[in-house]
Amino acid sequence: MKKKRYIILSLAVMLSVLTVSGQDNQQKPYNRSSIYPLYVTHPGTKMFEEIFTALWELPVPDKFNDHCLSLRIVNAADSKDAGKFEEDMAKFFAENQVAKRMVSKWFNRDKETGAFNINLVSDRGYYNASQADLNLALKTARGQAMLADAGEQLIPNTFIVVSDVTYVDKQERAENAVAFFQVLGAVAGAVPKSDNNKGSVANLAKSISDLGGSISDMVAGFTVKIESHLFQLVWDDATASTFYSQYYYDAQNIDEDKKSAYEADENTFKLKYIGSYKATSDKTVMRGVKNDEEVFRKVLARATDKNIVALQKQFDVFKVVMPVYKVQGDKILVQIGLKEGVSANSKYEVVERVEDANGNISYHRKGVIKPVAKQIWDNRYMAVEEEAVNANLNYTTFEVVSGSGFYHGMLVREIKF
């Protein structure tokens, strides 16, 4: 009996997340949420091909783990009932077994044998458990319970952001002209000032050429509406227990019955709807843009980032945490910025991650910080090419509102006030 307890205790230690120590100033790993951006486009509508191509090239938000499936873009009908979107997506998820495919990705399921492994879970969760440890745990109810606890740190924080993209068609010539002259104004602003106006037209023409003379007035005024819908993978005790007890096996223990049962299961794995946000893309600064394709990518990347920030502000479960990058005197440096919605009015709590003797993780607030107004990093898409102010900072500088004893590796997350 003592031997069995010792084995379980050892496994619990191996499965525990690395603890942040106030005495250790080395960078500590932290668990990030996982995201799968999925886009809905509308064939037959204006700019469809350009939008479709640009969406394929958008990067996955870098503050999340990439949990994308092979399907990235869904083509919708030309017209649809906006009120049925959640229902239509739920049907789409069920028909394509999206939730189960996301679980399969978490456990690196082999398409041929159906075997699983915990490599990705270990890598993302910084667990020290081996496959042999996992096999041992699966033989006991307590071991399965501990695995479920470990999974609770990671797997439920898996999200799909479904963004329905619609081009805003500016039909009136006046609107197009305004957009075009806004571009010229942006270009003119990039022309070095001289003692007199001589040669300004030539300089302007050269600047337009340098920035991409092929950019049309329609493209320059390119605007989209994006309605983003947030879904979360359900990974509760019942789901985890069913998965481990009825479906899980590794490459050394192929089980055809479990394989067939898993593939036939259409009810266990689910996604739940969290909420949505709808916005129109902001005016695009054309400086640094060389061609039409970059315009599309810039507008779409910034618009989707804007929606993700709004969803994070609305729903605590979707908020990202970031480690303190550096403590510099009385200032705290964190590698977040405008892309994550940081503003002069933002406030963040600094928390210390604490693990008790049983491996349970809790977060203790150590203080509150706020950004220094003129030292906010502009890390938006193509901000460097745009030569935006503070695009080269690499971090945002924060000042302390309350608390003390901050150190490199503590975690920072936004709070409402």
C-alpha positions in Angstrom: 0.0 0.0 0.0 2.8 2.4 0.8 4.5 1.5 -2.5 1.4 2.4 -4.4 1.0 5.7 -2.5 4.7 6.5 -3.3 4.1 5.9 -7.0 1.1 8.1 -7.1 2.8 10.8 -5.2 5.8 10.7 -7.6 3.5 10.9 -10.6 1.8 13.9 -9.0 5.1 15.6 -8.7 6.0 14.8 -12.3 2.7 16.1 -13.6 2.9 19.4 -11.6 3.6 22.6 -13.3 6.9 24.3 -12.6 6.5 26.6 -9.6 7.6 30.2 -9.8 10.0 31.0 -6.9 10.5 34.5 -5.6 14.2 33.7 -5.2 14.7 32.6 -8.8 15.1 35.4 -11.4 15.2 33.0 -14.4 12.4 33.1 -17.0 9.7 30.6 -15.9 7.3 28.9 -18.4 3.6 29.8 -18.2 0.6 28.1 -19.7 -0.9 29.9 -22.6 -4.4 29.5 -24.1 -4.7 27.8 -27.4 -6.5 29.3 -30.4 -7.9 28.2 -33.7 -8.9 31.2 -35.9 -11.6 30.2 -38.4 -12.8 32.6 -41.1 -16.2 32.8 -42.9 -16.1 34.4 -46.4 -18.8 35.1 -49.0 -18.2 33.8 -52.5 -19.6 35.9 -55.3 -19.3 39.1 -53.4 -16.9 41.9 -54.3 -13.3 41.5 -53.2 -14.0 37.8 -52.3 -10.8 36.5 -53.9 -8.6 39.1 -52.4 -10.0 38.6 -49.0 -9.8 34.8 -49.3 -6.1 34.9 -50.3 -5.2 37.5 -47.5 -6.9 35.5 -44.8 -4.9 32.4 -45.6 -1.7 34.4 -45.1 -2.7 35.9 -41.7 -0.5 34.8 -38.8 -2.0 33.1 -35.7 -2.1 35.6 -32.8 1.3 35.2 -31.2 0.1 35.4 -27.5 -1.6 32.0 -28.0 -0.6 28.5 -28.9 -1.5 27.6 -32.5 -4.2 24.9 -32.4 -5.4 25.3 -36.0 -6.9 22.4 -37.9 -6.4 22.1 -41.7 -9.6 23.9 -42.4 -9.1 27.7 -42.0 -11.8 29.3 -44.2 -15.5 28.4 -44.6 -17.4 29.7 -47.5 -20.9 30.9 -46.6 -23.9 31.5 -48.8 -24.3 35.0 -50.4 -26.9 35.8 -47.9 -27.8 34.4 -44.5 -29.9 35.1 -41.4 -27.5 36.7 -38.9 -29.6 35.4 -36.1 -28.9 31.8 -37.1 -25.1 32.1 -37.2 -24.5 30.5 -33.8 -26.9 27.7 -34.7 -25.3 27.2 -38.2 -21.8 27.1 -36.7 -22.9 24.5 -34.1 -24.2 22.4 -36.9 -21.0 22.8 -38.9 -18.9 21.9 -35.8 -21.0 18.8 -35.2 -21.0 17.6 -38.8 -17.2 18.0 -39.1 -16.5 16.7 -35.6 -14.4 19.8 -34.9 -14.3 19.4 -31.1 -13.1 15.8 -31.4 -10.5 16.8 -34.0 -9.2 19.4 -31.6 -8.9 16.8 -28.8 -7.1 14.5 -31.3 -4.6 17.3 -32.0 -4.0 17.8 -28.3 -3.0 14.1 -28.0 -1.3 13.7 -31.3 -3.6 11.0 -32.6 -2.2 8.8 -35.4 -4.6 8.8 -38.2 -3.8 5.2 -39.2 -3.5 3.4 -35.8 -5.6 5.8 -33.7 -2.8 5.8 -31.1 -2.3 8.9 -28.8 0.6 10.4 -27.0 1.1 13.2 -24.5 3.9 15.0 -26.2 2.0 18.2 -27.0 0.4 18.3 -23.6 3.8 17.9 -22.0 5.4 20.6 -24.2 2.7 23.2 -23.6 2.1 22.4 -20.0 5.7 21.9 -19.0 4.9 18.6 -17.3 7.7 16.1 -16.6 5.6 13.0 -17.1 6.7 10.3 -19.6 4.4 8.0 -21.6 5.2 5.3 -19.1 4.1 7.6 -16.2 0.8 8.2 -18.1 0.3 4.4 -18.7 0.7 3.9 -15.0 -1.7 6.6 -14.1 -4.3 5.2 -16.4 -4.4 1.9 -14.4 -5.9 3.6 -11.4 -8.9 5.9 -10.8 -6.8 8.2 -8.8 -4.2 8.4 -11.6 -6.9 9.3 -14.1 -8.2 11.9 -11.8 -4.7 13.5 -11.6 -4.4 13.4 -15.3 -7.8 15.2 -15.6 -6.5 17.8 -13.1 -3.4 18.3 -15.2 -5.5 18.7 -18.4 -7.7 21.3 -16.6 -4.7 23.5 -16.7 -4.5 23.5 -20.5 -7.2 21.8 -22.6 -10.2 23.8 -21.5 -8.4 27.0 -22.5 -8.7 26.0 -26.1 -10.8 28.4 -28.2 -12.1 28.9 -31.7 -12.6 32.4 -33.0 -14.9 32.4 -36.0 -14.7 35.6 -37.9 -17.3 36.5 -40.4 -15.7 38.9 -42.9 -17.8 41.2 -45.1 -16.4 43.8 -47.5 -17.8 47.3 -47.1 -18.6 48.4 -50.7 -18.1 52.1 -51.2 -20.0 52.7 -54.3 -20.2 56.4 -54.4 -17.4 58.2 -56.3 -17.1 60.8 -53.7 -16.2 58.2 -51.0 -13.6 56.7 -53.3 -12.1 60.1 -54.0 -11.9 60.9 -50.3 -10.2 57.5 -49.7 -7.8 58.2 -52.5 -6.9 61.7 -51.4 -6.4 60.4 -47.8 -3.7 58.1 -49.3 -2.1 61.0 -51.1 -2.1 62.9 -47.8 -0.4 60.0 -46.0 2.2 59.8 -48.7 2.7 63.6 -48.8 3.3 63.4 -45.0 6.1 61.0 -45.7 7.9 63.5 -48.1 10.8 65.3 -46.4 10.1 69.0 -46.0 12.3 71.4 -47.9 13.0 75.1 -47.6 10.7 75.7 -50.5 8.1 73.9 -52.5 10.3 73.4 -55.5 10.4 69.7 -56.5 7.6 68.7 -54.1 5.5 67.2 -56.9 8.5 65.1 -58.1 9.2 64.0 -54.5 5.5 63.1 -54.0 5.5 61.1 -57.3 8.6 59.2 -56.2 7.2 58.5 -52.8 4.0 57.1 -54.4 6.2 54.9 -56.6 8.2 53.7 -53.7 5.1 52.8 -51.7 3.5 51.0 -54.6 2.0 52.9 -57.4 -0.3 50.0 -58.3 -2.4 50.7 -55.2 -5.8 51.8 -56.6 -8.3 54.2 -55.0 -10.7 51.3 -54.3 -8.0 49.3 -52.6 -6.8 52.3 -50.6 -10.3 52.7 -49.2 -10.6 48.9 -48.5 -12.8 48.4 -45.4 -14.3 45.3 -43.8 -16.8 44.5 -41.2 -15.8 41.5 -39.0 -18.1 39.8 -36.6 -16.1 37.4 -34.4 -17.7 34.6 -32.4 -15.9 32.9 -29.5 -16.3 29.2 -28.8 -14.5 27.2 -26.1 -13.6 23.5 -26.1 -15.5 21.6 -23.4 -13.1 19.5 -21.3 -14.8 18.8 -18.0 -14.5 15.8 -15.6 -17.0 13.7 -17.5 -15.3 14.3 -20.9 -11.8 13.7 -19.6 -12.9 10.5 -17.8 -14.6 9.1 -20.9 -11.5 9.9 -23.0 -8.9 8.3 -20.7 -11.0 5.3 -19.7 -12.7 4.4 -23.0 -10.5 5.8 -25.9 -6.9 6.4 -24.9 -4.1 4.0 -25.9 -0.6 4.5 -27.1 1.4 3.1 -30.1 2.7 0.1 -28.0 -0.9 -0.9 -27.0 -3.0 -0.7 -30.2 -6.7 -1.3 -29.4 -9.0 -1.7 -32.4 -12.1 -1.7 -30.2 -11.1 1.7 -28.6 -10.2 3.0 -32.1 -13.6 2.1 -33.5 -15.4 3.5 -30.5 -13.6 6.8 -30.6 -14.3 7.3 -34.3 -18.0 6.4 -33.8 -18.5 8.8 -30.9 -20.5 11.9 -32.0 -21.7 13.1 -28.6 -18.9 13.3 -26.0 -16.8 16.1 -27.4 -18.3 19.6 -27.7 -17.8 23.3 -28.1 -19.7 25.9 -26.2 -20.5 29.4 -27.4 -19.0 32.2 -25.2 -20.0 35.4 -27.0 -19.3 37.7 -30.0 -18.1 41.2 -31.1 -18.6 43.1 -34.3 -16.6 46.0 -35.6 -15.5 47.8 -38.7 -11.8 48.1 -39.6 -10.0 51.3 -38.8 -8.7 53.7 -41.4 -5.5 52.2 -42.9 -2.2 54.2 -42.9 -0.7 53.5 -46.3 2.9 54.3 -45.3 5.1 51.2 -45.8 2.6 49.3 -47.9 4.1 48.3 -51.3 1.2 46.6 -53.1 -2.5 45.7 -53.0 -1.9 42.4 -51.3 -0.3 44.1 -48.3 -3.2 46.4 -48.0 -5.6 43.5 -47.7 -3.4 41.7 -45.1 -2.9 44.8 -43.1 -6.6 45.7 -42.9 -7.7 42.2 -42.1 -4.9 41.4 -39.6 -5.6 44.6 -37.6 -9.4 44.2 -37.7 -9.2 40.6 -36.4 -6.7 41.6 -33.7 -9.1 44.4 -32.7 -12.0 41.9 -32.3 -9.9 39.5 -30.3 -8.9 42.3 -27.9 -12.6 43.2 -27.5 -13.5 39.6 -26.8 -10.8 39.4 -24.2 -12.1 42.5 -22.5 -15.6 41.1 -22.4 -14.8 37.5 -21.3 -12.4 36.8 -18.5 -11.9 33.2 -19.6 -10.4 34.4 -22.9 -7.9 36.8 -21.3 -4.2 36.2 -22.0 -1.5 36.4 -19.4 2.0 37.5 -20.0 5.2 37.2 -17.9 7.0 40.2 -16.6 9.8 40.7 -19.1 12.1 42.8 -16.9 12.0 44.8 -13.7 14.0 48.0 -14.3 14.2 50.1 -11.1 10.6 51.2 -10.3 9.4 50.3 -13.8 7.9 47.0 -15.0 8.5 45.9 -18.7 6.0 43.6 -20.4 6.0 42.4 -24.0 2.4 43.5 -24.9 1.2 46.6 -26.6 -1.4 48.2 -28.9 -2.1 44.8 -30.6 -3.3 43.5 -27.2 -5.4 46.7 -26.5 -3.0 48.4 -24.1 -3.8 52.1 -23.6 -3.0 54.8 -21.2 -6.2 54.0 -19.3 -5.4 50.2 -18.9 -4.6 48.6 -15.6 -3.1 45.2 -15.0 -2.6 43.0 -12.0 0.7 41.3 -11.3 0.2 37.8 -9.9 2.5 35.2 -8.5 1.8 31.6 -9.3 1.9 29.4 -6.2 1.8 25.6 -6.1 0.8 23.8 -2.8 2.0 20.4 -1.6 -0.7 18.7 -3.5 0.2 20.2 -6.8 -2.8 22.7 -6.8 -2.0 26.0 -8.6 -3.3 29.3 -7.3 -2.5 32.9 -8.2 -1.8 35.6 -5.6 -2.0 39.2 -6.5 1.2 41.1 -5.7 0.1 44.5 -7.0 -1.3 46.6 -9.8 0.5 48.4 -12.6 -0.5 50.8 -15.4 1.2 51.8 -18.7 3.4 54.9 -19.0 1.4 56.9 -21.6 4.2 57.6 -24.1 5.9 54.3 -23.7 3.3 51.9 -25.1 4.7 49.5 -27.7 3.0 49.6 -31.1 3.2 45.9 -32.0 0.3 45.9 -34.5 0.7 44.2 -37.8 3.1 46.0 -40.1 3.7 48.8 -37.5 7.4 48.7 -38.2 7.0 49.0 -41.9 4.6 51.9 -41.2 7.3 53.6 -39.1 4.7 54.0 -36.4 5.7 55.8 -33.2 7.1 53.2 -30.6 7.0 50.4 -33.2 10.6 49.4 -32.2 10.2 49.4 -28.4 9.8 45.6 -28.0 7.9 46.1 -24.8 5.5 48.5 -22.9 6.8 50.2 -19.8 4.5 50.1 -16.8 4.6 52.1 -13.5 3.5 50.7 -10.2 0.1 51.7 -8.8 0.3 49.4 -5.8 2.3 46.5 -4.4 6.0 45.6 -4.4 8.4 42.7 -4.7 7.9 42.3 -8.4 10.3 40.0 -10.3 11.0 38.7 -13.7 8.6 35.8 -14.6 5.6 37.0 -12.6 2.4 37.0 -14.6 0.4 40.1 -15.8 -3.2 40.2 -16.8 -5.6 43.0 -17.5 -8.3 43.9 -14.9 -11.5 45.9 -15.1 -11.8 49.1 -13.1 
